[in-house]
Amino acid sequence: MTTSTSAQTDRVLAKVTRRLMPFLALLYFVNYLDRVNIGLAGPNGMNRELGLTATAFGFASGIFFLGYLTLEVPSNLALHRFGARRWLARIMLTWGLVATAMAFVPNLAALVTMRFVLGMAEAGFFPGIILYLTYWFPAAQRVKAVALFVAAVPLSTAIGSAVSGLLITQGDRVFGLSGWRFMLLVEGVPAILLAFATWFYLIDRPEQAGWLTENERRWLAAQMDLERRDIEAQSHWPLRKALSHPRVLALSTVYFAIVYGLYALGFFLPTIIAEFGKQFGTRLSVTQAGLVTAIPYVVAAVAMVMWARHGDRTGERTWHIALPMIVGGMAIPSALYLGNPYAAMVAVTICAVGVFAALPAFWALPSTFLTGAASAGGIALINSLGNVAGFAAPYITGALRDVTGSQRGGLWAVGACMIAGALVALRLGPARHR
């Protein structure tokens, strides 16, 4: 009987994975690329054309997350009410329109305004997908599912860096636009197209999935309902409690530390690589720099999926979050103290692995004690408060670069933040996560 149930679980979830995960990963690939492609635009013409200092660039990069913060919880509650298919399509259409308009900003004020509006347009996308996965994957298999989804981030950076570099170099003066403007214009269009695809492709709940047999639909819906009722029986959390409980706020602190490392790398790694010429005498073209930027993220994508599989197999969560954060936090400050660019890239790669390996195990935690509207609101709150680091990381990194004349101070701040977040995760402990 156990063997039969296990076989059915594997068969049904394999179908769900094949149907949903490639499409969801594609959506996040485009989403993340539109969010961070300013990092490659900055050192390749935008900073010079708009007259941006490192502090101004960091502020413009990070203001996105303050816009994101304003609508994150309401957006996820709307997704819970109206369904993922409709609401995700709406989010993608609005972010795609704003992302394409970014190509025409004339000055710093317009850039900051559009980045803020872009954050408002994208609000609810990531926590909406995390919530959506709780409708389809039982907790025991959810870390691997989250890893397959989040793998779009390192792949987006890896592939996107190379593609963005080509668009900047080959698109210069196309339509009379600078290369960086052409890149922003082209990379905003896929979100608009995918909004219509989302409307027709996604299914809100297992019981509506025509690509499962009737028995498979009933079985999966029953499994997810049983899991939901089990969580509610152990600890029923109303929405108000989920938006104010210390456990949720502590998880927000841990996520802040992970996001701090994520976006410090995302926005400033192209700048760090560009400075290899000054530090090591290395000369790279825009396309070569994009390919070098991709290396840490390719390695991180593979390591993240392997680490997530190990986490699901063992059922352990706390150390699967804290250990990669500690290793990554120790590696990143050393990157600019090493004697050659190869050693520096190894340190950056270790940091990228640490950041991404912690993400899937982290997002398995909220759904272990939150359901329904509390899950929608709690996940959105954790994501929105954690993403304040998306503002803090580029702004603080840029400010320290202007004050000290070096990237070292900013990278020390990244390492300290990640290690502090790991200590908070360990302080929470496995018992409280359960």
C-alpha positions, 0 to 999 in steps of 0.5 A: 500500500505504501509502495503504491502510494509512493508510486502514485505520488511520483507519477502525479507530481512528475506530471505537475512538474513537467506541466508547470515548472518550465513555464513558471521558470520562464516567467521568473527568468523574464521577471528577474532579467527586467529587474536587474538588467540595469546592473549591466546598463549602468557601466555600459553607457547609462551612468555616463549618459545620465551622469550617475555616481555610484550612489545615484546608480545604487539608489536608482537600482534599489528604489524598485524595492520600495515600490515593490513593498507598497503593494506586495501584501495587497497583491498576494491577497488579490491573487488568493482571491481572484486566482493565479492565472488572472492575477499573474497575467495582469502583473506581467502585462503591467511590468512589461509595459513599464519595463519597455518604457524604461528605455526612454528615461531622459535623466536621473529623476525619470529613472528613479520614478520609473524604477519605483513604478516598475516595483509597484507593477511587479509586486506580488509576482514572486510571493504569488508563485510561492503561494501557487506552488503550495496548491500543487506540491506537498510539503515533502516535495516542495523544496525541490519545486521551489528550487526548480522555479528559483533556478530561473534567477541564476540562469536569467543572470547567466544567459541574460548577461550574455544576451544583454551584452550582445544587445548593448553592442549590436543594438547601439544606434538601432532606432536611434537609441544607445545600446543600453536603451535598446537592451531595455526596450527589447527585454521588456517585450517578452513579459507583455507576450507572456502575459497573454500566454499565462492567461490561457496556460495556467490552471488555478487548482489541481481539481481544474487540471484537464491534463491529469486523469480524474483519479489523479485530480481527485487524489492530488486535491485530497492530498493538498486538502488533507495537508491544509487541514492538518496544518490548521489543526495544529495551529490556525493562524488568522491573517492578522496574526500572520502579519504581526507574529515575531516568527514571521518577522524573524523569517523576514530578517533571514530573508533580508540577509539572503536578498542582500547578498543576491542583489549586491551581486546582481547589481554590482557584479558587472561593475566589479568585473569591469574594475578587474582591468584597473586591479589586475590589468584584465581587458574584457569586451562588453560581451566577454564581461557578460559571459564572465558574469554568467559563470557564478550563476551557472554553478549556483543553479546546479548547486542549488538544485542538488542542495534542495534535493538533499534537503527534501531527502533528509527533511532538515531545513535549518542548516540547509539555510544557515550553512550556505549563508555562512559559507557565502558570507565568508567568501564574498569579502575575500574576492577583492583581496585575492591576487588574480581575477581567477581566484576572485571569481572563485570567491564570488562563485562560492558566494553565489552558491551560498545565496542561491542554495539557501533560497529553496529551503527558506521558502519551504518554511512559511507554508509549514504553519500558514494556510489560506489568506494567512499564507498569502499575506504572510508569504507576501510580508516576508518577501516584501520586508526581505526585499527592502534589502534590494534597496539597501544592498545596491544603495549601501554598496554604491555609497561605500564605493563612493566614500572609500573608492573601493568595492571592498567596504560594500562586500564586507557589508554583504558578508556580515549581513549574510552571516548575521542572517544565518545566526538568526535562522539557527536561533529560530531552530528546527523545533520552531520551524516545525 
